[in-house]
Amino acid sequence: MSMTDTHRTIDTVWRIESARLIAGLARMLRDVGLAEELAQDALVIALEQWPQTGVPDNPGAWLMTTAKRRAIDRLRRNKLLERKHVQLMHELEHERESAESAAEMALDDPFGDDLLRLIFTACHPLLSMEARVALTLRLLGGLTTDEIARAFLVSEPTIAQRIVRAKRSLAKSAVAYEVPRGDELVERLSAVLGVIYLIFNEGYAASAGDDWMRPALCEDALRLGRVLVGLMPREPEVHGLVALMEIQASRARARTDGNGNPVLLLDQDRRLWDRLLIGRGLAALEQARRLGGELGPYALQAAIAACHARASTAAETDWARIAALYAVLTRVMPSPIVELNRAVAVSMANGAAEGLALVDALADEPSLQRYHLLSAVRGDLLARLGRGAEAREEFERAAALTHNRRERELMRERARACDGP
């Protein structure tokens, strides 16, 4: 195997194993920052040794063993708790004996519990949303600070600072490295799902920059969601989130034209929609329903996305059903943005005038004052009503408010179209 092939293999192994490695170390050390540092040390050693010795049969076990040795060295140097030192020594000896057998390794590795603890720690409410996102992509997604910075269009030092501060905050506050229980689990799980969906949304409709979509972020979020489903199969909203992301991701190829310009939902070539992802999304939605109880916000949004997915053409969309689902969603998750989306559905089901009345009722909502899609929706409804001059003003305002270049160009194009017949 060439040096290039070895490095490519190491990169792949790291993407697959890094979360498991950090999670296992964090369980033993109760320190996420130290766990990641030791995992990185193991990666550096692999980069030095594997090109000469070859990739081990069980690279994940090799990385874990190497990281644990580094942990023991660190504990010895810092003269930390002798009991923890002895515990790690025993684990390392056991791992040496069973490293050749993947099955035996699995018996010694509570992977699911460790990974769940890491997910809930990285998404802890103590941290800002920006810090949660950066730490989640770093620890669970295996992304470098440079990759995260490029994905969110911020400087690498900024992302590095967010990650360092997040680790310090967790350590300083002595955050318990555990999965919450009881009522706290519901609240904390909502925070975890929110982080994953924010990552997905930034990939699906970039809030800034030159690209309409950043598919790599969608893929990272989907991977995290699928992992979470495997770890928490009895939680309906986990299935609901995955269903929503699968169905939305299915439209990726149709959402831009050959030049990378946005193509709106009703104008998309639905033959380009990925039927495999749609099938997976519908199956996940059905699983959320089977688990019982009232559908949560993510499952309801998935049900709305399913209405689009089941329509072979835009004209066949069941807008009355979508409007009804949005009415339920406004009760389950009250939000001006949900109300705005309901107005769009109502306009498609009952006419632009009725939709415009609902949009105008949101005009004084403080949280929407600089939300470009409020103006974009109002412009669309005004255009459908033949009020071209007013529509043009709304599209121009939407163009001024958005930070995404592709979306700005789309809004300006729609403004110009208002001057036509």
Steps between C-alpha positions, in 0.01 A plus 500: 500500500639841403555784748205686347272196531607448861426861592163475326425185699603668824271794423211260440571305817512824699163612365346168600676437831572845650165544676518150648859559606432835668182367663681202652786715631262762639314230694823396671651845549182707554667775297388558140788736422765255622325214320514683167864596556598137563300384199687752285829373644404148391419630151842665473671175601295313237609750236861436601487120528238360263677607177792277612319217682176493303143562619409262788223244455297680765602867469240621751633270770857607417409867541320433829789298641749770398285775648463309826877460523532876458237546768697282742816697425312824563358371827843388613657835415230702670475264798122483476270262683676170557171313479432638152855413401457140609161479327650615171789256537255212543297611198813530289620153598160354420498679164845366412375147557187542287615745231523223240132418533247759389221311673684498830576869458131571456422327830744732676373818336169658607504701176136607501501631857830681448387666179169609649685661790726684258205625292318637804820656632589674173145638475476609863274807557785660695665574164390750238341358186809598298722313746273194500507481121879539480566248779254247352657516155846477654441213745224305326545595137878465498538835318810715537470859617585610146216291354251639753619856435461461124155346542374795706703771325684616810871509577680190623624680818138589582391135480807389696417751775138383515611140543764581763260718698230235480733236645611737774139583588410132526804430717457808719133424564578132565224396259404140567604270218171313482171458317231701682201320645130567547361842415849638439548252215213655302645850527857394432400276208325798345827693522690214332246478217514878461877493452482223239222673306681834510802331343276344235321828424825689455591244237153491344452876468821684586435819697798680346771471237505423130344151498131420532578160653789337688427128455780384732322655800176325404689171485660559841163579657336198341779274624460637854123456481530140383747425780258651752215285367714192560574613854147617591263287289200555731498880468239609238650845443840354416330305220305814411815707457668233287184471288499876443867513405480194271205644305647848476839361396328305222443829313866602497570438130188692396555804723763663277541537126816428303652830614427450869205739503200421726200318359189549715293200610211545258741536205716196577530201268366233731656227289827608661372435851675204664235231543724296733526788747127565470431135578727512803335820618148363465605185689648710782180707516291185521721376784446828687125449462517136613675600823177673600396830647449834331752579228768745612629802305754309291259218415235756401746679274593162355131432433484831311811410300340161427202674337740658252692176453186304415390749233646408162439857376463833678136520386420175685618634838239464775520857626189465717671216688820704532307802634329274755833356612642851541199588715591210730867602494413856610331350804784258580781745422368861494726713281462797263701307239262205524210746459670640191533152353134432581407817313677367190313170523167679553570720197557191286188328634259793521648779290765772524266755660434280804871426533591869475262584784683251723839639394395859564393397851868416563630837376561640849659184641839620639683173424407528129598861444826405329396153385541509124252220431213708641557750220558221246170330588311830496655585164391166357142544621479857370632386162235228484237766570629716216641773726834512322642828632443398863638154430817648350559706817467190716741297289752785507470515879551122521812534282638767732440289811643163391870427550515224238616618157303242303182582685561873454529452125179294499310775685628766262400286203150465642486876557589562137234253388238715672560768236397262221147422376 
